Amino acid sequence: GIIARGSAHHSWVSRVAFDTKESTNGNYRFASVGEDGKLALWDFSFDSLLPPESQRKRTRSLLSSCPKDAKPIVSSSSSVLSRLSVWSIEPISIVSGFPYPCPLSDVVFLDFGLIAVGWGGNVSVWLRPDANQRNDK
């Protein structure tokens, strides 16, 4: 199994939602919202993992010789894993300072886009680009 730490939020994460429309072939798109008022968008795949700090030099050479379907396994004798033994991932985008800044409580992907909800009942909606816009880039 993989244990990975994301580095987008500076407070508790309230919700994580997976985008089933954009998650295929071992690549996963998801969003997280938190009490820090941030929405983070993530694209996750094995290739996007950054090795634990304690293994960065050694892992670079190992990853170049590993098959693509290999899965890292992290173990620790401690019940709490340190930053030195946990893989990490970076978000592709972080959105903060919504029209009404407040902690965010929910996020959901729908066919047409993404909805984020704040504690005060504020709702923000982002529409997906249509297929023609994606192919033009």
C-alpha positions in Angstrom: 0.0 0.0 0.0 0.9 3.6 -0.3 0.9 6.2 2.4 1.3 9.7 1.0 1.1 13.2 2.6 -0.3 16.1 0.6 1.1 19.6 1.3 -1.7 22.0 0.4 -3.6 22.7 3.6 -2.5 24.5 6.8 -5.4 23.3 8.9 -7.8 20.3 9.1 -9.1 18.8 5.8 -12.9 18.8 5.9 -13.6 16.6 2.8 -12.0 14.8 -0.1 -13.8 14.0 -3.3 -12.7 11.9 -6.3 -13.5 12.9 -9.9 -14.7 9.7 -11.4 -15.0 11.3 -14.8 -11.3 12.3 -15.0 -9.8 9.3 -13.1 -8.6 6.6 -15.4 -5.8 4.0 -15.9 -4.1 4.5 -12.6 -4.4 8.3 -12.6 -6.7 9.8 -10.1 -8.1 13.4 -9.9 -9.4 14.5 -6.6 -10.1 17.7 -4.6 -9.8 18.5 -1.0 -11.2 21.4 1.1 -10.3 22.5 4.5 -10.8 24.7 7.5 -8.1 27.0 6.1 -10.6 28.0 3.3 -8.5 26.4 0.6 -9.6 24.1 -2.3 -6.8 22.0 -3.6 -6.9 20.0 -6.8 -4.8 16.9 -7.2 -3.7 14.6 -10.0 -2.3 11.5 -8.4 -0.4 8.6 -10.1 2.6 6.5 -9.0 4.8 8.8 -11.1 3.6 11.9 -9.1 4.9 10.6 -5.7 7.9 12.2 -4.1 9.9 9.7 -2.0 10.2 10.1 1.7 13.0 12.5 2.7 15.0 9.6 4.2 15.0 7.7 0.9 15.2 10.4 -1.8 18.7 9.7 -3.0 18.3 5.9 -2.8 14.8 5.9 -4.3 15.6 7.9 -7.4 17.9 5.1 -8.6 15.4 2.4 -7.5 12.4 4.1 -9.3 14.3 4.3 -12.6 14.7 0.5 -12.5 11.2 -0.3 -11.1 8.4 -1.5 -13.3 5.6 1.0 -13.7 3.1 -1.1 -11.8 5.3 -1.4 -8.7 3.8 -0.1 -5.4 5.9 1.4 -2.6 5.3 0.0 0.8 6.1 2.2 3.8 6.4 0.6 7.2 7.3 2.1 10.6 7.8 0.7 14.0 6.0 3.7 15.4 2.2 4.1 15.4 2.7 7.7 14.0 4.6 7.9 10.7 7.2 10.6 10.5 7.7 12.9 7.5 10.9 10.9 6.9 9.0 7.7 6.1 6.0 9.0 4.2 5.8 9.6 0.5 4.4 13.0 -0.5 2.4 14.6 -3.4 1.9 18.1 -4.5 -1.4 19.7 -5.6 -1.8 20.9 -9.2 -3.7 24.0 -8.1 -4.8 25.7 -4.8 -7.7 28.1 -4.7 -8.2 30.4 -1.7 -9.9 33.7 -0.9 -13.3 32.8 -2.2 -15.8 35.6 -2.6 -16.7 35.0 1.1 -13.6 33.7 2.8 -14.5 31.1 5.4 -13.6 27.5 6.2 -14.8 25.1 3.6 -16.9 22.1 4.6 -17.7 20.1 1.4 -16.6 19.5 -2.1 -18.3 17.4 -4.8 -17.6 16.6 -8.5 -20.6 16.5 -10.8 -20.8 15.9 -14.6 -20.8 19.6 -15.3 -18.0 20.6 -12.8 -17.1 21.1 -9.2 -19.0 22.6 -6.2 -17.4 23.8 -2.9 -19.4 24.7 0.1 -18.3 27.0 3.0 -19.4 26.9 6.6 -21.5 30.0 6.2 -23.6 28.3 3.4 -21.6 30.0 0.6 -21.5 27.9 -2.6 -18.9 28.2 -5.3 -19.3 26.4 -8.7 -16.6 25.8 -11.3 -17.6 24.4 -14.7 -15.6 21.9 -16.6 -14.1 23.1 -19.9 -15.9 21.5 -22.8 -14.1 18.9 -24.9 -13.3 21.4 -27.7 -11.5 23.8 -25.2 -9.4 20.9 -23.8 -8.4 19.7 -27.3 -7.3 23.2 -28.4 -4.6 23.4 -25.7 
